[in-house]
């Protein structure tokens, strides 16, 4: 079974895999319009190399789901809020699940719509901030995550058509912008939590504090 540190490092790698996969699939798709076309079309029937995008999404999705488990455990250890930490890990894992659906069920398969669960990344920064709030050693990550949540919320609102900022010719750019911001937060948070996890005081195997090897003095 992978350690928490390993799961967090996977969380650092997953965004890189997703971004590299989309970039490569676009490069190998002559005439693809990143502004007007959705990311999912890179794995659809019109794509010359759909397997690149679809396999990459499956791998990134599995990595994201593993990262969710690492987030849940690391946040609980850091902040002590078990349920909130579990939900933060769940939102991260659902982001991976969305990528997994995108790779397994190729656009325009009706099941491809299930990749929308990946929008759960929207809530991961909020619950991470909640899990760490009031913990001095994690103040920067908590404040950063809370601010990032509101930034993501604004981009999501614009993506869905609020204030008519988005047009039919740039919907792909808004989609990529929201996804990239979510993945960037995931990488930064995973790095920060992994650094804390590695620097915490070592405990004996099993996680319990060591028992003294002497009898306490009688009072």
Protein Blocks (a to p, Z undefined) as FASTA:
>chain_A
ZZfklmmmmmmmmmmmmmmmmmmmmmmmghiafklpcfklmmmmklmblmlmmmmmmmmm
mmmmmmmmmmmmmmmmmnopaklmmmmmmmmmmmmmmmmmmmmmccfbfklmmmmmmmmm
mmmmmmmmmmmgoiaklmmmmmmmmmmmmmmmmmmmmmnopahlacfklmmmmmmmmmmm
mmmmmmmmmmmmmmmmmmpccddehhiacddfbdcddZZ
